[in-house]
Amino acid sequence: MSDNNATASSVPLADFVVPPPDEQQQEQPIVPLAASKKMTEPPAATPTATATATTTATTNANGSAVAAKSRTDDDSSIFSLIYSVGKKVAIVGSIYLVGYMGWSVAWLIAPVILSVARDQMAKTSEKKRNIAKVSALASEKDVILARIDELPAWVYFPDVERAEWLNKILKQVWPNANHFARTLVKETIEPNVALALSQYKMNGFRFDRIILGTIPPRIGGVKIYDKNVDRNEIIMDLDLFYASDCDINFYLGGMKGGIKDFQIHGWVRVVMKPLIRSMPLVGGLQIFFLNNPNIDFNLVGVIDFMDMPGLSDLLRRIIVEQIGNVMVLPNKLPISLSEEVSAVALKMPEPEGLLRIHVVEAKNLMKKDISVLGKGKSDPYAIINVGAQEFRTQIIDNNVNPKWDYWCEAVVEVSQRAILVFRLFDWDRTSDDESLGRASVDVASVIKKGVLDTWLALEDAKHGDLHVRLQWYKLTPDPNDLQQILLETQLLRVTTMSSAVLSVFIDSARHLKQARANSKPDPYLVCSVNKQKKQTAMILRDDSPVWEQGFTFLVTNPDNECLNIKIFDQKTGNDIGQYTYNLSALIKQFNMEIIQQPFQLQKSGPESKLYMSLSLRILKAGEIEEDTEGSEQAAITRSSSVKVPDAIIVAPATNKDAQANGKRLSTESPISEEEPMKPSSGALSASASLEKPISEIASSVLTHRMPELVSSAGDHGLGRIQLSIIYSAQRQKLDITIHKIMNIPLRDPSSIPDPYVKLYLLPGRSKESKRKTSVIKDNCNPVYETSVEYVISISELRHTSLEVTVCTQKGFLSSGSPIIGMLKIPLDDAEITTTAGLKSWYDLEPEHKHD
């Protein structure tokens, strides 16, 4: 939807009346005035049309008319340039004259004001004339549609109902809402904005006057959920649009500023829970935005006028962020309606699941940087948003095909209508970062599929694609699922991935010690798990504060992690209470929960206690939807049980096939028909899983009989190289380890080679896929033990080959070529994707075979 909300608000949606079908048939579409005249005129040739046709024919016949017209255009452009220069000279000259003559500045300001006012009046008059022209040619419905940039949700969505009755109620109660809004802003938003600004050495922020104005919010539609909803709750979504005439003043240090024309638009969810049997029948409300709403406002006063470097933009960004931290998921605004309902039931976080996000790479991004020769490259990075949760990748310098390999995790409390948004930017050292495009994914579609690995076409960009991999994890209270998720996170080899979600509800504290003599503390609480920190609000002058705030933490391994809690006095900064809880003890609790239990605080008084609730949930991978690719994989798995007869392995053709498949057969122990090879079952199943011909399966089986030490220089006499290749599907990474090279031939006894290894991915042999080891001086049997990695999807891996080139810094052949030997390894071998991977010796081949 468009962000031009002011236009939408100017036309009452109640007047939007759809005419009957018979009137609709008679309506004419809106067309420009000139076009309408052409449609109404008879087809007979008019004098104007005849003259036009004659002129066209004459021009095509004789180029002199075209040349004359070109000269006329050139003359008009020259006069336009002279007029523009003269206008600027007049403006600058008038300013110089005012200063030279020592006149009052009013001589300069008055004409400027009159000129601006005249231009605005001319634009307004022209707009009215254009609307009148269109109105004379079109129906009333078309005029309304042409003037409204944004229609309410009930127009577009059939399951969204119109709610004019609700708008009438809001209009009547709106004058009484100012007190509630003032309390919310003063107690919640103001301290958070002040804390955020203090990090930039700007102190003293406070709101002075908060008046909401007379224009109430407007509900564009209401959706009530009656399926897949707990019987103890009512859920409805509201399409909220608020374009206010508010009057809000604030102070930042000694400067006074204000907020005008505040606008906000987004989907608001209202959860009424739990349902009770006494009035008001609903125990409480949870109000929150499902995704980041569109927020806009004007800053007025000295803040906006001076616009000290970035101050206005910084303040605007912080205010928008703090609004999101209050009412955008996973943050909620809870309102208690009955004393029968405990605060835990209403305010404790209840995550629905966890979304694991892997931003792999992007390709063909726009070039934003300017170089000496024109458009250069970009320095891209990505920002990921799930509600109010935001993550940011690293910056890749000078690259329009960046590979980030960035992992993050987002807690999802409500999956319905939740949107995962990716925004790409070009980092700029001197000015604002420029957009490279955006993409979005519906979280519900990821839950349905379980795993989503896809390329997203970037919107708001000329070109560019983003490769992401998303996986959904549901939450279970079963501690037996912990070992499975721990094993999975270990296979990822990403240390920041979590295995559980901890929900913490800080209810209150009792009898805190005094931080100052004869004065009660101003306490606030900080709880942390590893590097994650969450902080409650500060309570003034209270030794028994009631916070009633809930937080969510991601836990890597609950067996060896702790929840650390500290209570501070804001005035002095002193620590007035501590507590540490081992999460391993929570696993042993029933349903892995503790509800409203007191804990004795340390470094505080003997009666100091903290009341809180804890809940631990283990991650469990969601069910993966079977697709065509999945069914093919299942067929491959079934084929891996095919048993290869021993007679095939000892056939004479086996050795030839093995040499054709990368020369991985050892020449040290030739196979004879009298001594057949017995392959291991693991190698057999992994090799057979590709449904290759029997000869190729046999050659793959023979791969693993090669001893660790070899004395042969290979079939081509160029030496042999030992490699390990393993692919991790979870991490989308290909790891290659170059172990050693054996028996490089010595062409010249006086010149021992200085070998190194180069790697490329084929097809393409791009610069981005180049990897290189260090150089080992004067060695025919170098040992590298060097590992390199590539970020590549499983679908790309099946069509990719690895090119390995062994080179020397000294000329190897008589022609002086630095290449000792090469080989090409297809990466469609199923053994590469196993846990152990593929470790083998390969014969080096001459250079010409892979030119």
N, C-alpha and C positions, 0 to 999 in steps of 0.2 A: 504494500500500500504506500501511497505517497505520503510524504512528510508535511505537505502543505496543508496543515490542519486549520489554519486561520480561515482559508477560503471555505472549507467544509462547514465550519461553525457559523458562517455568515448566512447560510441558507437553511431555514428550518426543515428538518427531514420529515416533519409531520405533513408538510405541504407536498411531499413527493407522492403524487397520485398516479397510478397506472390507468390509462383510459381503457374503456371497454374494447373488446375485439373489433367491433365495427368501426370505431374511431381509429384504432391502430392501423387498419387497412387503408384508411384515407390519409394517414399522415405522410408527409414528405420528408425525406432525409435532409439534414442540414448541408447546404452546399454554399460555396462562396458566391458573392453577389454577381460577379462576372460570369461564372459558370451557369447560374440560374437564368441569366438573360439569354444565353446561348440555347438553353433547353427550351425556353418558351417561344423563341423566335421561330418563324416558319423556315423550312429548309431552302426556300428560294434564295438565289444569290442576291445579296444586297449590294449597293454601290461600294460600301466599305469593303465587303468581302472580295468583290471583283477587283477593286484597286489593290488590295493586299496580294491577291494571286498574281496580278500583273506585275507588281513590284518584285515579287519573289522570282518570277520567271525572268524578268529583265536582269535581276541581280545574278542569277545563275548563268545567264548568257554572257554577261559582260562583267568582268572583275573590277571595273572602275568604280562601281557603286560600293563594293566592299572596301576598296581602298579609301574612298571618301569617308565612309563610316568609321574606318579605323583611325583616320586623321582626326575626325571629330571627337572620338573617344580620347585620343591622346591630348587634344587641346583641352577637353573638359577635365582630364586628370591633372594637367599642368595648372589650370585655373584653381582646381580644388586644393592642390598643394600650396599655391601662392596664398590662397585664402586662409588655409590652416596656419601657415607661417605668420601671416599678418595678424591673425587673431591672437596668437601666442605673444607676438611682439607688443600688441596693444595691451594685453593683460599685464605683462612684465613691466611695460613702460608706465602704466597707470600706477602700479605699486611703487616704482622708482620715483615718479612725480610726487606722490603723496609724501614720501620720505624726504625728497629734496626740498619741497616747499614748506615742510614742517606743518602740514595740515593735520587735523584730527583724524583718527582712525575711522571715525564714523563715515567719512567720505568714501572709504573703501568697503566697509561692511554693508552699508545701506544698499548700494547697487547689487552686491552679491545676493543679499536676501531677496530683493525684488526679482532678480533673475531666476533664482531657484523656485520661488513661489509661482512665477509665470510658467515655468516648465512643468511643474506639477499640475497646475490647472489645465494646461494644454493636454497632458497625458490623460487626465481624468475625463475631459470632454471627448477626446478621441475614443476612449474606451466605451463611454456611454453611446456614442454614435455607432460603433461597431456592433454593440449588443442590440441596439435598436434595429439595425439592418438585418441581423440574423433572425431576430424575433419576427420581423415582417415576413420572412421566407420559411420559417420552420414552425413546428408545433411547440406547445408549452413544455411537453415532456423533454423534447430534444434540447430546449434552452436550458432546462434544469440540469440535464446530464452534462451539457457543455460547460456549465459553470461550477459544478461540484467535482472536485478532484478526488474525493475519497468518500465512498458510500459505506453505510453501516454493514456490519457482518451479516445481518439477516438477509441482505440482498444477494449475497454470494453463496452462503452455506444453507442448504435446506434444513439441517438439523438445528439451526440457531433461530430462536424465536424473537420476535419483536417485543420490546418491553417499555412501551410508552408510560404504562402505569408506574413503573419503577422510576422513570425520569421525573414524573410529577411528584413522587414522594421525596426524591432527592432535592428537588427545587424547594420544597416546603421546609425540610429539616436543615438545609444548608446554612442558614444564618446561625444555627446553634452548634455547628461543627467547628467553629473557629477555636473554641477553648480546647477541644480534643487535639486539633492539629497543632496548636501552640505547645501543648504538653509533650506531644510526640516529638516535635522538632527540638525543643529545648532539652529534653531528657535523653534523646537517642541520637539525633543527627548532629546537633551542635558539638557535643564532646568528641565525637569521632572526627568531625571536620577540623576541630581545633588540634586534635592529636596528629592528624595527617599533615596539617600545615606546620606544626612545630618541628617536624622532621626537616623542613626547608628553612628553619630558623625564622619562622614567622609566627609570632605568639600574639595572644590577646584577641583571638577570634571569638565573637559572641553575637547572637541575634538580639536586636533591640526591639523591633516591632514586627509582628506577624499578623497580617490581615489577609484573609483568603479572598476577599472580594465578593461580588454578588453573583458571578456566573458559576453555577454548580457543575459538577462532572456530568457527562452524558453517557448513557449505556446504549451502545449500538446494537446489542443483541445479547441473548442469554441462552446458554446451553445447559441443560440438566442431564446428568448421567444417571441412568436407571439400570445399566447392565454392568456386570463385573465390579460392583460396588458393595462394600460391606454394609450389612443391614443396620449397623449402628452409626452410620454417617450419611450425610447428604453432600454431594459435590456439584457445584455449578461453576461455569466459566462465564465471565463478563467481558465484553468488548468495551473497554473503558477509554473514553476520550475526555481530556480535561484541558481546556484553553481558558485560563483564568485572567482576571483583571486584579491580581493580587498586589499587595503593597507590603514588601518585606525589606526591612532595613537591618544592616549588620555593621559591626565595627571590626576592623583588623588593625590592631595596634592603635595608632592615632588617626587612621583613615576611616571614613564612613562611606559605605556603599549600599547598594540596594539591588533587589531582584524584581524585575517586571516581566509581564507577559509570559508567565510560566506555562508550559505545555507538556503534557505527558499522554502517551497513547500506547496501549498494549493490552494483552489478555490477562485478566486478573482471575485467579481461582479463589473461591470461597468454600472452605470445608467446614461444615457444621457437624461437630462431634464432641462428645458422644451424645446420643439421644437419651433423654432421661424421662421419668414418668411424672415429674412435677414441673410446674411452670418455671421457666419459659420453654420447656420441652427439649431445649438444646443446651448442652453443658458449656459450649464455647465455640469460638470461631478461629479459624486459621486463614489469614488473608495474605496472598503473595502473588507476584508476577511469575508466570511460567518461564518467560525468557526476558532478556533485557528490553525494557520498553524504550520507545523513542522519546527522549527528553530534550527540551530546548527552552531557553530563557534568555533574557537580556540583562546584562549587568549595567547598572547606572551609578552615577556618582563619581567620586574621585578615582575609584578603582578602575572603571572602564575608561574614563577620560585620559588618565595618565598612561594606562597600559604599560607600566614599567616592565622591562623585558620579560614577557611571558607570564606576568602575574595574573592578568585577567584569564588567560587560557588555563593556567594552573588551578586557579580557584574554581573555574567552571568544571574542570575535569574531576577535581576532588569532590565537589558537591554531587555530581552525577554518580560517582563511585559509591559515596556513602548512602545515597538513596537506594542503590542496588544492594548494598550490604544490609539494609534493613528489610527490604521487601521483595528481593529477587531470589529465587531458589538457589542454594539450599536454605536461604534465610526466610523466615516467616514472621508475620506480625500476629501473635496470638492474643485473643481477647477472651477473658473468662466471663461467663454469663451466670454461673451458678456455683455456690459454695460446695455443692455435693461432688463436684468434679475436682480431682487433685490436679495440681499444676503439672505433674509428670505426664498424665494422660494427654494433656493438651500441648505441652511445650517440648517434650523430649523428641529428638530427631528420630525419624523412622525411615531410613533409606530403603529404596526399592531394589537397588542393585548398584553395580559399579561398571563404568565404561572405561575400558583400557584403550588408549589412543596411541597409535604409532604413525607419526608423520614421517613417511619414508623419504620422499623426494618430490621435486617438481621439474617440469620440463617446458621449454619454449616460452619462458616468461618474457614480458616486455622489457626493453632496454630503456632505462630511465636516466642513467648517468650520461653526462655530456663529456666527450673526450676531444682531443685536438682535431681528430679526423671526423668528428660528427658524433652520432650516438654510440656510446660505449656499451658497457654491460650494467648490471644492477648488483646491489648488495642485499639480497633478499633475506627476510625472516618471516616467520608466521606467528600469528596470535590465535590461540584456540579458546573459544568461549563455550561453556555449558552453563547457562544461567549466569549467575554472578561469579562463577569460577573461571579464572583466566590463567592461561599458560602461554609461555613464549619460547620459541626455539632460539637457537644460536644464530648469529649472522654469518652468512657465507659471502665472502668478498668476491666481487667481479665474476659472477657466475649466473647465467640464466637457466642453468640446469642443475640447481643445487641438490645435494644429498644431505639431509639433516639427520636421519636416523634418530629422531627425537621421540621419547616415550613419556607419557603422562597418564594419570588416572583421575577420573572425575566421579564423584559420588552423585548418583541420580536418585532423588527422592520421589519425583513424579515423572513418569516416562511419557504420559499422554501430552501431546503438543510440545514436548521438549525438543529443542533444535540444537544441534551441534554446528557451530559456525567457525569456519576457517577464514582468516583475513591475512593476506600477504602484503608486505610493504617493502619498499626499497629504502634502506637506511641511508640517511644523509647526515653528514657531519655538521653542516652549517645551517640547514633549514629543516622544515617539517618533512617527515618521511612521506613518500609518495605511495599511493595505493597501487598494487600490482594485480588486484582482483580479489574476489571472495568466493566461497563455496559453502554450502550447508548440507547437512544430512539429518534426516528425521531419526531421532533416537529409537522410535518404535520400530522402524525398519531394521535396525541393527539387532534389536531384541528378537524379532521374528526370525532372522537368519542365523543368529548366534555369532557368526564371524562375517565381517564384510571387508573384502580386499578389493579396492577399486580405484580407478582414476577418475577424478572429478574435474569437469571443465570449469574454468574460472569465469565467474560472472563479473560484469563491470570492467572487463579487460578485453583488449583486441584479440589476444590469444594467450594460451597457457593452460597447463593441466597440473593437478596435484594428486600425488599417489598417497593414499592413506590406508591403514589397516585398523579395523575396529573390532573389538571383541567384548561381548556382554557377559557379566558374571552376576548371578543371583546370590543372595545371602541366605545362609542356613545356620541354625543353632546347633548343628551336629558336630561335636569336636572330632569325630572320626574322619571328617573331610579335610582336616588340616594338613595331614601328611601329603595328600594328593596335590593340593595347591602349592605347598612348599616345594615339592619336586618339580612342578611346572615352572615356578619362578626361578629355580636354580638353572633349569635348561635355557631360560631366556638370557641368562648371564647379564641381566640388568639389575643392579643392586637396589635401585629405588622402587622396584615393584612390590606391591603389598600382597598379603595373604588373608587379611581380615579387616573389618571395619569396627571401630570402637565408638559407641555413642555414650556421651557423658552429659548428665543433667546436674548442674550445680544449683541446688535448692537454696541453702542458707548456711550461715555460720552462727555460733552461739558463744557469747562471753569471750570475745577476742581481747587480748591484752592491749593496754594503752600504749600508743606510740609517743605521746607527749604528756607531760605532767598536767593533771587536772583537765584533760580534754579527751574526748572520745575520738577514735581514728576515723579517717576517710578511706575505708577499705575498698580494694578491688582485688580480684583473684586472677591469677595466670596459671593455666594448666598446659602441659606440654607432653608430647610423645615424640621422642627423637628430636628432630628440628622443627616440628610443627608446634606452633604456639597459638593459643586462643585466650582472649581476655574478656572478663565481664565488665559491666558498667561500674562506675564508682558511686558509692553510697555515702552521702554526707553525714558526718557526726553520728555514727552508729556502730556500737560494738557487737550487735547481733544483726548483721545485714541480711536481707532477703534478695537474692539475685534472680532466681528462677530463669536461668539461661541454659540452653543446650548446645553442645558442640559435637562435631564428628571428626574422628581421626582415622587415618590410614595406618595400619600396623603391618610391618614387614614380617615379623615372627613373634607371636604373642608368648612363646615359651621363654624368651629372654628379653622382653621389653617391659617398661614400667610407665605408669602414669604419674607424672610429677606435678605437684600442686604447691603454689606459693601464694600467700596473701600479703599484700603490701599496703602501707599507708601512703596515700598520694601526697600528703603535705610534706612528709619527711623522707619518703622513699625507703623507709625501714621495712624489713621483713618481720611480720607479726604472726606468722604461722606457716607451717609446712606439712606436707604429707606425701608419701610415696607408696603407690599401690602396684604390686607385681601382677601383671596380666595373666601369668600362669595360674594364679589362684582363682581368677575369674573363670577359667576353662573348667574348673572342677565344680563350679556352682550349677545348680539346676537351671537348665535352659540358658546357661552362661549369662545370667542376669543378677543384679543386685538392685533392689528397689527401696529407696528412701531409708538408707541405713546411716547411722552416725559413725564418724571416724574421729579418733582422738588426734588433735593437731599437735605437732611437735614444735618446739621453740615458741610455745605460747603458754597460756595459763593452764592449770590442772583441769579446769572445767571447759576449756575451749574445745569445741567440736565442730565438725563439718558434716553437713547432711547432703548426700548426693546419691544418684542412681547411675548404674553402669550396665551396659549391654554390649556383648561381643558377638559378632556374626562372621562366619567363615565364608570366603569366596568359593563359589562353585561355578564352573563354566556352564553357560547356558546351552541348551540343546541346539546343535547345528542343523540347519535345514538342509536336507539332501537336495542337490541339484544335479545337473548333467555331469559336471566335473566330478562330483562326489561319487556318482554311480560308476563312472569310469575308474575311479580310484579303487572302489570296492571290487570291480572286476579284476583289476591288477592284483589286488591282495589275494583273491581266490586263485589266480593263476600261479602265485608264488608257491603253492603247495605241490606243483608238478615235480615229480621226481625224475632226475636225469639218470638214465642207465649208465652203469660203469663202462659198458662197451663203447658208448659214444665218447667217453673221455679218453679212451686209449686209441681212438681212431687216428690214422696218419694225418688226416686233414686238420686235426685239432691244433697242432703246432703252427700251421700256416695261418689259421684263423686268429690265433693268439697274437702272432706278429702283426697282423693287420689291425688289431684292436689296441694300438698304443704300445706294442712290444713290451708287455708287462710279464712275459714268460721268462723264467730264469734259464739261462744257458748253462748254468753250473751243473745241473742234474738233469740230463736229457731223459725224456720219458720213453720207455720201451714197452712193447706189448706184453712182455713177461712181467713187468712191475707196474701195474696200473696205479694211478694216483687216487687216493680216497679224500675227497674234499670234505671240509667241515660243513655241518648242516647250516650254520649261520651264513656262510658265504653262499651256499647254494640257494637258500631262500631269498637272500637279498638280490642275487644276480638274476634269478628266475623271475623276479617280480616285474620285469620290464616286457615280458611276453616277446622276447627276441627269438630268432631261430635257434634250434638246438645247438648248432655249432658255436654260435656266439655265447650261449649260456655256458657251454663247456669251457670255452676260452676264459670267460669271466671267473669260473670256478678255479681254474688253474693259476689265476693271478696270485693267490695267497700262499703258494708253495715256495716263494722266493725267500731265500735266507737273508738275514740282516746284512751280512757282508758278502760282497760280490767281487770276483776276481776278473770277470769278463769286461771288455770294453763295449759290449753290445754288438748287435748284428752289423752295424755300419762302422764299427771301430771308432766311434766318437765319444764313448763314455756312457754312463748311466746316471740318472738323477732320481732321488727319492723324494716323493711328495706325499703329503697328507691333505685330503680334501674332504670337508664336512660342511653340510648345509643345515642351518637351523630354521625350520619353518616358522616357529614362533617369533624369532627375531628378524626373519627375512634377510639373513646374512649368510654369505658364503665365505668360509674361513679356509685359507690355503697356507700350509706350512712347507717351506723349502728346507728340507733337512740337510742333505749333502749331495755331492757329486763324486762319483768314483771313476778312476781310470781315464781321465782325459789324456788323449795321446800326446806325446811330445814330438812335434813336427821338427823342431830345431833344438838340438841339445843345449844350445847356448841361450835359448829364449824360452823360459818357463812362463806359461800363461798366467795372467792376472784375472781370474774368472769372476763374473757376476751374472745374475739371472734377471731377465725382464719378463713381465707377464702382461698379457692383453686379453680382453674378452672379445670374442668374435660372435657374430659378424660386426664389423664396424671399425675395430681397432682404434677406438677414440682415445683422445688424450686423457679423458677422465678415468678410463679403465687401466691406464698404465701404472704398473707397480714395479719396483726395482729394489734389489738387495744391495748390500754393500760390496765393495771390491775386496777380494782376498789376494794379496800379492804372492806371486811365485808359488803356486800350489796347483797340483794336478788332482788332488783329492780334497777339495775345500769342504768345510762344514759350516753351514749358515745358521740353521735352526731359527729361521726368520719367518714370522707369520704376517700375512696380509689379509684384508677382508674386503668384500664387496657387498653393497646393499642391493639386493635383487629379489624379485618376487618369484614364486614357485613356477608360475606360468612362463616367465621369461627364461628361467633356468633350463627348461626343457628344450629350448631352441638356441642355447648358447654353448659355445666351446671355449676352452681355455688354451691360449697359445703361450707356450713356454719357450724362451730363447736364451741359450747360454752364450755369453759373449766374453771377450777378453779385451782389456785395454790395449794390449799389444796385437799386432797383426797376426792372425792365426794361419791363414793360407798364404801361398806365394803371391796372391793378388793383394794381400794386405787386408782382407775382410775380417772384421772383428768377431763374426759369428762362428762359434764352435759347432753348435748343433741346435736343432729345433724339434718341437713336437706339438701336436694338437690333440687335446683330450676332450671328447664330448662330455657334457655335464648332465646327460640324461640318464646316467647310471643310478639305479635306485639305491645302491649301497651308499652313495654320497649323502642321502637324506636320513640314514640310520644314525643312531646315537654314537656309534663308534666311528662312523665315517669310513673313508677309503684311504688306506696307506699302502703305497706300492712303489716299486722301482720301474722306471721307464727308460727305454733305449733312446738315445738322442739320434736324430736323423739329419741328413744333409740339408743345407739351407734351401736348395732349389725346390724341395718338395712342398714348401708352404709359401712360396712367393705369391 
